[in-house]
Amino acid sequence: MKPIQKKALAAAVVAALGVGTAEAVFQNPNGTGQVLIYPYYTVQQVGGKSMNTLVTVVNTTTSAKVMKVRFREGKASKEVLDFNLYLSPNDVWTAAIVPGDTSESSPGRLLSFDKSCTNPAIPATGVDFRNFEYAGDGLGNGLDRTREGYPEILELATLKGAAKTAVTHNAAGVPANCAYVRTANGAVPDPNNNVDLPTGGLTGTGTIINVAQGSDIGYNAVALANWRTSAATVTLTNETNNLADGDPASVTAATYVEGIEIPVTTANEFFNRSNALNAVDAVSSTMMATSVINEFILDGATQSNTDWVFTFPTRHYYHGRTARNATQSSTTVAPFSSKLTAFGLCEPVQITYFNREEASAVAAGSDFSPAPEEEVSALCFESTILSFRSGQAHHPSGLTSAVLGSKNITPVTVSNFENGWAKVDFLGEDAAIKATFSVGFTSSGATLGISGNSGAATFAGLPVVGFMARSFTNTTAGTCDVVPCNYNASFGHKYQTSLVIDDNID
C-alpha cells in the first residue's frame, strides 16, 4: 500500500493540468446539484398535535427541467408516492405533507397549490400516500407507515423546444401548457427532440412545523452534483429514475497533502468490484461516514428534548441484492451488515457521550475521563430517530420520540447528563465499500508522465444523512399569550470519514 499522500500528490498534478471532475458524482458543499435528498418528513403527533412537513425545490438556472419527485416511507425506504415535476427557469416548487385525518393511523397526504406542471396533476384535495410497495414485507402493512420517511428529487433532463415552452411560466405566472407533458407514460413528447443533459443547480429545504404547538424545525436538502452526464428516459413507472441510475458510476473523493484538500478524480471503472452496484456505490460513497457527531440538550429547567435523525438513502439497494436491480431477499450486500427481521434492518452502533465538562455519568472530584460508552442494539430503519433521554419527567419513556414524534426510534439513555455531545460509531462487520479503480491521467488527450493507473479504494462506514432537532419550553414566562412557550432548532450532523487508497502509482 502506497502512502495516501503520494496518491493525492499525483491527483494534484492531474488537477493542476486541467483534468476536471465533471464526470464524477459528489456531495456539493455549496448546496446545489442534480439530486436532492431531504433527510426526513413527518406527520406524526407530538402532544396530540400533528406535524406537517413543507418541502421546497428551487431551480437556480435558466433551463427548464424535468425531475422525479419520490417519497419513501421510513422503515424500509419503500416508495409511497412518485410523480414527475417540471420547473420553469428560475422556478420554485412548494408542497406540504400533512396527515390524512386526525387519527394516528391515517396516511401522509401530499398537498400542493403550486402552479408548476406535474404529471399526473396533483388534485386540489391532495393525494394520499400508498402502501402498495411494502404490503407483505413483514414490517407492517398499515398506512401509518407512510406518516414518516424522506423525500428525494432527481433531475432527469433539461427541456428544450416545445417542451420548454410548454412548462415555462407566462406573463400571468402560469405554465403555458401543462397538458403537453402529461402523457400516459410520463415521457415528454418527442423526447429525442425536447430533452437534453441535466445541468444541476437545484437546491431545496424542508420545514417540519407543528402549528398547534408553535414549533418549527428547518433543514437544507443534501445536494449531489454530477449524478448523470446524459438525459434519463422519463417515465412514470415505479422505481425507475432512481439513485441507481447514475451515469457514469464514478466519484470525486478527497485526501490531503500537507493540510490542503486535493480532488482525486477517477474514471468510470472506479466501482468495478465483484457483484458491484456500480452507480449506487458511487452515490453511497459521497455520504459514507464512520461516525456521526452532534450535541444534545435535556435540561430540566427548560424541559428540553433532543432527537437525532439518521437516514440511509441507499440502504434498500443493498438489502437482498447481489447485483443492481436483483430480486430482494433476506441477504445484504456491504456496506450494510444486517438481515431483515421483524424488527427491521438493524445496524449495530456504539454511542459515546460526554457532558459539557467531559465528566462521566458518575463524575466526582477529578473523575472526568474516560466518558461512558453505551452499546445500543441498532439503528433499525431507513430513517431512524435516536431519541435522547436522561430519566427526567419531561422525557419520553415509550417508543415515541419527544421532538419529532417518531415511531421509528432507538431510545438512548445518557445517564443523568442534562446536556453535552455524543458520537455514534457504526460497528457493522461489513461497514465499508471496497472498489477497484482504473485511472487514466490525461490532459487534452496527452498522457501525463505518471506510471501506474489502477488500485483499490475502501470507503469505510455507512452512507448517512441527517440532523439534530431540539426543543425548549419556557416554564417561567407565565401565559403563552404574552410570551411564546416553545422554541426549536435544528443543526446538521458532523461526520468522521475514512478513505484508504491502495494504488500502484510510483
C-alpha positions in Angstrom: 0.0 0.0 0.0 1.5 3.4 -1.0 1.2 6.4 1.3 -2.1 8.2 0.6 -0.2 11.5 0.3 1.6 10.1 -2.8 -1.7 9.3 -4.5 -3.0 12.7 -3.6 0.1 14.3 -5.0 -0.5 12.6 -8.3 -4.1 13.7 -8.3 -2.9 17.3 -7.5 -0.8 17.1 -10.7 -3.8 16.0 -12.6 -6.0 18.8 -11.2 -3.3 21.3 -11.9 -3.1 20.3 -15.6 -6.9 20.8 -16.0 -8.4 17.3 -15.8 -11.8 18.2 -14.4 -14.2 16.3 -12.2 -17.4 16.8 -14.2 -17.8 13.0 -14.7 -17.9 12.2 -11.0 -20.8 12.4 -8.6 -20.1 14.4 -5.4 -21.9 15.9 -2.4 -21.8 19.6 -3.1 -21.0 21.7 0.0 -22.5 24.7 -1.8 -25.9 23.0 -1.7 -26.8 22.7 -5.3 -26.9 19.7 -7.6 -28.9 17.2 -9.8 -30.1 15.2 -6.8 -31.7 16.5 -3.6 -32.1 14.2 -0.6 -34.3 15.5 2.2 -33.4 13.6 5.3 -36.8 13.4 6.9 -40.5 14.2 6.7 -43.2 13.5 9.3 -46.9 14.0 10.1 -46.6 12.2 13.4 -48.1 13.8 16.5 -46.4 15.5 19.4 -48.5 16.2 22.4 -51.6 15.1 20.5 -50.9 17.7 17.8 -49.9 16.7 14.2 -46.7 17.8 12.5 -46.7 19.0 8.9 -43.6 18.9 6.6 -43.1 21.6 4.0 -40.8 20.9 1.0 -39.3 23.4 -1.5 -37.1 22.8 -4.5 -35.5 25.8 -6.4 -34.3 25.8 -9.9 -31.4 28.3 -9.8 -30.7 28.0 -13.6 -32.1 29.5 -16.8 -33.0 26.0 -18.1 -36.4 24.3 -17.8 -36.1 20.9 -16.1 -38.0 17.6 -15.6 -37.3 15.7 -12.4 -38.6 12.8 -10.4 -40.1 13.5 -7.1 -40.4 10.5 -4.8 -41.4 9.9 -1.2 -40.2 6.9 0.7 -41.5 5.6 4.0 -39.1 5.4 6.9 -39.0 1.7 7.8 -37.6 0.2 4.6 -37.5 3.1 2.0 -40.4 1.7 0.1 -41.9 4.1 -2.4 -45.2 5.6 -1.2 -45.7 8.2 -4.0 -43.8 9.5 -7.0 -44.5 11.8 -10.0 -42.7 14.0 -12.5 -42.2 17.7 -11.8 -41.4 20.3 -14.5 -39.8 23.5 -13.4 -39.6 26.7 -15.4 -36.3 28.6 -15.4 -35.7 30.2 -12.0 -38.8 28.5 -10.7 -39.7 27.3 -7.2 -42.0 24.4 -6.4 -43.6 24.0 -2.9 -45.6 21.3 -1.3 -46.8 20.1 2.1 -47.0 16.7 3.6 -50.0 16.6 6.0 -51.9 13.8 7.9 -54.8 12.3 6.0 -57.0 12.9 9.0 -56.7 13.5 12.8 -56.1 9.8 13.6 -52.6 8.4 14.1 -53.4 5.5 11.6 -54.1 7.8 8.7 -51.6 8.1 5.8 -49.5 11.1 4.9 -51.0 13.2 2.2 -49.3 15.5 -0.3 -50.8 18.9 -0.9 -49.5 21.5 -3.4 -51.1 24.7 -4.7 -48.0 25.5 -6.8 -48.6 26.3 -10.4 -45.6 24.3 -11.9 -46.6 21.4 -14.1 -46.6 17.9 -12.6 -47.5 14.6 -14.2 -50.0 13.4 -13.0 -51.7 16.6 -11.9 -52.0 16.9 -8.1 -55.7 17.4 -7.2 -56.7 20.4 -5.0 -57.6 18.0 -2.2 -54.2 16.4 -2.4 -53.2 12.7 -2.9 -52.7 10.2 -0.1 -49.5 8.1 0.2 -49.9 4.4 -0.6 -48.8 1.1 0.9 -48.7 -1.0 -2.4 -44.9 -1.3 -2.4 -44.5 -2.5 1.2 -47.6 -4.6 1.9 -46.4 -8.0 2.9 -42.8 -7.2 3.7 -43.2 -8.2 7.4 -42.7 -4.7 8.8 -46.4 -3.8 8.9 -49.0 -3.1 6.2 -50.8 -0.1 7.7 -50.9 3.3 6.1 -49.4 4.6 9.3 -46.0 3.6 7.9 -46.3 6.5 5.4 -46.5 9.1 8.2 -42.7 9.5 8.3 -39.9 8.9 5.9 -37.9 11.0 3.5 -38.3 12.7 0.0 -35.8 12.5 -2.9 -35.8 14.6 -6.0 -33.7 13.7 -9.1 -33.1 15.8 -12.2 -33.7 13.7 -15.3 -33.1 16.2 -18.1 -33.3 19.8 -19.2 -36.1 20.7 -21.7 -35.8 22.5 -25.0 -38.1 23.4 -27.9 -41.8 22.8 -27.5 -41.4 21.1 -24.1 -39.5 24.1 -22.6 -42.1 26.5 -24.0 -45.0 24.4 -22.5 -43.7 24.3 -18.9 -42.3 27.9 -18.8 -44.4 30.4 -16.9 -46.0 33.1 -19.0 -46.8 36.7 -18.0 -49.7 35.6 -15.9 -47.3 33.4 -13.8 -48.6 30.0 -15.0 -47.1 27.4 -17.4 -48.2 27.8 -21.0 -49.4 24.2 -21.5 -49.1 21.5 -18.8 -51.1 19.1 -21.0 -48.1 18.9 -23.3 -46.1 17.0 -20.7 -48.9 14.9 -19.2 -48.6 11.8 -21.3 -49.7 8.4 -20.3 -46.2 7.0 -19.6 -44.8 10.3 -18.2 -42.4 10.9 -21.1 -42.0 14.3 -22.8 -43.5 14.1 -26.3 -40.7 13.5 -28.9 -38.1 13.1 -26.2 -35.2 13.0 -28.6 -36.1 16.5 -29.8 -37.1 18.0 -26.5 -34.7 16.8 -23.8 -31.0 17.5 -23.1 -28.5 16.5 -20.5 -29.2 17.6 -16.9 -27.2 20.6 -15.6 -27.9 20.6 -11.9 -28.4 23.9 -10.0 -31.2 22.5 -7.8 -31.5 23.3 -4.2 -34.2 22.7 -1.6 -35.3 22.9 2.1 -37.6 21.0 4.4 -39.6 22.5 7.3 -41.2 20.4 10.0 -43.9 22.6 11.6 -46.4 22.0 14.3 -48.8 24.9 14.2 -50.8 24.0 17.3 -47.6 23.8 19.4 -45.8 26.7 17.8 -42.8 24.7 16.7 -40.8 25.0 13.5 -37.7 23.0 12.5 -35.9 23.6 9.2 -33.1 21.9 7.3 -31.4 22.0 3.9 -31.6 19.2 1.4 -28.4 17.3 0.7 -27.3 18.0 -2.8 -25.4 15.6 -5.1 -23.9 17.1 -8.2 -22.9 15.4 -11.5 -25.1 12.4 -10.9 -25.8 12.0 -14.6 -24.0 13.2 -17.7 -26.8 12.2 -20.1 -30.6 12.7 -20.1 -32.6 9.9 -18.4 -35.6 8.3 -20.0 -38.6 10.0 -18.5 -41.3 7.5 -17.3 -43.9 7.1 -14.6 -43.0 3.5 -13.8 -42.5 2.7 -10.1 -38.8 2.8 -9.0 -37.4 3.9 -12.4 -35.4 7.0 -12.4 -33.7 6.3 -9.0 -30.3 6.7 -7.4 -29.1 3.5 -9.1 -29.4 5.2 -12.5 -26.4 7.5 -12.0 -24.3 7.9 -15.2 -21.4 7.3 -15.0 -20.5 5.2 -12.0 -17.7 7.3 -10.7 -17.0 9.5 -7.7 -15.0 12.5 -6.6 -13.2 11.7 -3.4 -10.7 13.8 -1.4 -7.5 13.3 0.5 -5.0 15.8 1.9 -1.4 16.9 1.1 0.1 19.0 3.8 -3.4 20.0 5.0 -4.6 21.1 1.5 -7.7 19.3 0.2 -6.9 17.7 -3.2 -9.6 16.3 -5.5 -9.0 12.7 -6.6 -10.6 12.0 -9.9 -11.3 8.5 -11.1 -12.7 7.0 -14.3 -15.9 5.1 -14.8 -14.3 1.9 -13.7 -13.9 3.1 -10.1 -16.6 0.8 -8.7 -15.6 -2.2 -10.7 -16.0 -4.6 -7.8 -17.3 -8.1 -7.6 -21.2 -8.0 -7.5 -20.9 -4.2 -7.7 -24.0 -2.0 -7.6 -21.9 0.5 -9.6 -23.8 3.8 -9.7 -25.3 3.1 -6.3 -21.8 2.6 -4.8 -20.7 5.9 -6.3 -23.7 7.7 -4.8 -23.2 5.9 -1.4 -19.5 6.9 -1.3 -20.4 10.6 -1.3 -22.2 10.1 2.1 -20.0 7.5 3.8 -19.2 8.1 7.4 -17.6 6.0 10.1 -19.1 8.2 12.9 -21.8 10.8 13.4 -21.3 13.7 15.9 -23.7 16.2 17.3 -24.9 17.8 20.6 -27.8 17.0 22.9 -29.7 19.0 25.5 -32.1 17.6 28.0 -32.3 20.4 30.7 -35.0 20.1 33.3 -35.2 23.9 33.7 -36.3 24.3 30.0 -37.9 20.9 29.7 -35.6 20.3 26.7 -35.6 17.2 24.4 -33.3 16.1 21.6 -33.8 13.8 18.6 -31.2 12.9 16.0 -32.3 11.9 12.5 -30.3 9.1 10.7 -31.4 8.4 7.2 -29.6 5.8 4.9 -30.8 6.9 1.4 -29.2 4.0 -0.4 -29.6 1.1 2.0 -32.6 -0.5 0.2 -30.4 -1.0 -2.9 -28.1 -3.3 -0.8 -30.6 -5.3 1.1 -31.4 -8.6 -0.6 -29.4 -7.8 -3.8 -26.2 -9.3 -5.0 -26.3 -7.0 -8.1 -28.1 -3.9 -9.1 -31.9 -4.5 -9.5 -31.7 -8.1 -8.4 -34.6 -9.7 -6.6 -34.9 -8.7 -3.0 -34.3 -11.5 -0.4 -33.0 -11.9 3.1 -29.4 -11.2 2.2 -27.5 -8.0 2.5 -24.6 -6.6 0.5 -21.8 -4.4 2.0 -21.6 -1.8 3.4 -24.6 -2.9 5.3 -24.4 -5.9 7.6 -27.9 -6.6 8.8 -30.5 -9.1 7.7 -34.2 -8.4 7.5 -36.1 -9.4 10.7 -39.4 -8.4 12.2 -37.6 -5.5 13.9 -36.2 -4.1 10.6 -32.7 -4.0 9.2 -30.7 -3.4 12.4 -27.2 -1.9 12.0 -25.2 -2.1 15.3 -23.9 1.1 16.7 -22.0 2.3 19.7 -22.7 5.7 21.4 -20.0 7.5 23.3 -21.4 10.6 25.1 -20.0 13.4 27.2 -21.4 16.2 29.2 -20.2 19.8 28.8 -17.4 19.3 31.3 -16.1 16.0 29.9 -17.5 14.3 33.0 -18.6 10.7 33.2 -22.1 9.7 34.4 -20.8 9.4 37.9 -18.3 12.2 37.9 -16.8 13.1 41.3 -13.7 15.0 42.2 -11.2 14.6 39.4 -13.0 11.8 37.7 -13.5 13.5 34.3 -12.3 10.8 31.8 -12.9 8.5 30.1 -16.5 9.1 29.2 -19.1 6.3 29.4 -19.8 4.1 26.4 -23.3 2.6 25.8 -23.8 -0.3 23.5 -27.1 0.3 21.7 -28.7 -2.6 19.8 -29.0 -0.9 16.5 -30.5 1.7 14.1 -33.1 -0.5 12.6 -34.8 1.6 9.9 -34.0 3.5 6.8 -34.9 6.7 8.7 -34.3 6.1 12.4 -34.6 8.7 15.2 -32.2 8.5 18.0 -34.3 9.6 21.0 -32.2 11.0 23.9 -33.4 10.6 27.5 -31.9 11.1 30.9 -34.7 9.8 33.2 -36.3 13.2 33.9 -40.1 13.5 34.0 -40.4 15.6 30.8 -38.5 13.0 28.7 -40.4 10.2 26.8 -40.3 6.7 28.2 -42.0 4.8 25.5 -41.4 4.2 21.8 -42.2 7.7 20.6 -39.6 10.5 20.3 -40.3 13.8 22.0 -39.3 16.4 19.4 -40.4 14.8 16.1 -43.0 12.3 17.4 -41.3 9.4 15.6 -42.3 5.8 16.0 -39.1 4.6 14.2 -36.8 5.2 17.1 -33.8 3.9 19.0 -34.0 5.3 22.6 -30.7 6.1 24.3 -30.4 7.0 28.0 -27.4 9.2 28.7 -27.4 8.5 32.4 -28.0 11.7 34.4 -26.5 14.0 31.8 -28.6 17.0 31.0 -26.5 18.3 28.1 -23.4 17.6 26.1 -22.4 15.9 22.9 -22.2 12.4 21.5 -20.6 10.3 18.8 -22.3 7.4 17.1 -19.9 4.8 15.6 -21.1 2.3 13.0 -20.0 -1.2 14.1 -21.3 -3.5 11.3 -18.7 -6.0 10.1 -19.3 -5.1 6.5 -19.5 -1.3 7.0 -17.3 -0.3 4.0 -17.5 -0.1 0.3 -14.4 -1.7 -1.4 -13.8 -0.9 -5.0 -11.1 -1.3 -7.6 -10.4 1.6 -10.0 -8.7 2.4 -13.2 -7.5 5.9 -13.8 -6.2 7.4 -16.9 -4.2 10.5 -16.1 -4.6 12.6 -19.2 -5.0 16.2 -20.1 -6.2 17.4 -23.5 -5.6 13.8 -24.8 -2.0 13.7 -23.7 -0.8 11.1 -21.2 0.9 12.6 -18.2 4.2 11.3 -17.0 2.7 9.2 -14.2 3.2 5.5 -14.2 0.5 3.2 -12.8 -3.2 3.8 -13.2 -5.0 1.3 -11.1 -5.6 0.2 -7.5 -8.2 -0.2 -4.8 -10.1 2.1 -2.5 -12.0 1.5 0.7 -14.7 3.9 1.9 -15.4 3.0 5.5 -18.7 3.4 7.4 -22.2 3.8 6.1 -23.9 6.2 3.7 -25.9 8.5 6.1 -27.5 12.0 6.2 -29.5 13.7 8.9 -29.6 16.4 11.6 -30.3 17.1 15.3 -33.6 18.6 16.4 -34.1 20.1 19.8 -37.0 21.7 21.7 -37.2 24.0 24.7 -40.3 25.1 26.7 -40.5 28.4 28.6 -41.6 27.3 32.0 -41.3 30.7 33.8 -42.9 33.2 31.4 -46.5 32.8 32.6 -49.2 32.8 30.0 -48.2 31.8 26.5 -50.4 34.5 25.1 -47.8 37.0 26.2 -44.5 35.1 25.6 -44.2 32.1 23.3 -43.7 28.9 25.2 -41.9 26.7 22.6 -38.6 27.1 20.9 -37.0 24.7 18.4 -33.8 24.5 16.3 -32.0 22.0 14.1 -28.3 21.5 13.3 -26.7 19.3 10.7 -24.6 16.3 11.8 -20.9 16.4 11.7 -19.1 13.3 10.4 -15.9 11.4 10.7 -14.8 9.7 7.4 -12.2 7.3 6.2 -10.9 6.7 2.7 -8.0 4.4 2.2 -6.4 4.2 -1.3 -4.1 1.3 -2.2 -2.5 2.1 -5.6 0.5 1.3 -7.8 1.4 4.8 -8.7 5.2 5.3 -8.5 
